[in-house]
Amino acid sequence: MDSKPGIALTSLARIAQVALIASAALATGCAGPPIPAPIEGELVCPDIEIGAAHSKMIGGLTHPIRLRILEGKNVMMKMILSGKRLPADPSAHTLLPDDNAEYVLEWSQCSNERAPRPISSASKTRGATGKDTTAFDCGEAAIYKTDKLVTKKHDAASHVFAVPPPPKTDCWAGEAPPALPAPVVPTPPTAPAPTVTAAPSAAPSASAALPLPSGAPVAALPLPSAAPIASAAPPSNAAPTPIIPPRPNK
């Protein structure tokens, strides 16, 4: 008889435990679908050129950033951030459940350098979450910052966070030789403008044609003789002049 109350208490404890597990499972099942949220403040590292052919390459951070999102001891997400190629490029983003939750953001910087890769691999460097999915050995990643992220259900803004600046922010620099200067095209010589000759002036006067001896007075210069003027012919109707014979001497 004494053992029956103990059995009843054990049964009640088991029922309570099952109810607790069921309520936790129900709460977990009520979480909404993952919300894509952008990661703000990514560093920008433009493309570079390498070699004499000036091959276009994706440079990025020499030492990328590793991000781990943990919920307790569980790693919810892990990604490598090598930086944007252009400021207008889409940002990396996370996919965390639409739920009230608390996460730890673990920021580390890779000890290994991330080598440049061809432009043709650009479509493979960022997956659905915006992370660098190309094979890369990060090496030992030293944690330089940890943050707390608290998400709220039906609040997409609570999923957004920014990248804290890493210790090393160096981007790959181009190693291509400088481009050869453009050839200089000689300018053809310009034809000289035609010379306009002034029309000759009127014939010089007789006085202007005579050379002036130095020091000679102007009055002493011989003047050109005038052409003889022909005498006027007597009019045809004039009376003839009478001829008077000389008188004889006595």
Buried (B, 14 or more C-beta within 10 A) or exposed (E): EEEEEEEEEEEEEEEEEEEEEEEEEEEEEEBEEBBBBBBEEBBEBBBBBBEEEBBBBBBBBBBBBBBBBBBEEEEBBEBBBBBBBEEEBEBBBBBBBBBBBEBBBBBBBBEBBBEBBEEEEBEEBBEEBBBBBBEBEBEEBBEBBEEEBEBEBEEEEBBBBEBEEBEEBEBBEBEBEEEEEEEEEEEEEEEEEEEEEEEEEEEEEEEEEEEEEEEEEEEEEEEEEEEEEEEEEEEEEEEEEEEEEEEEEE
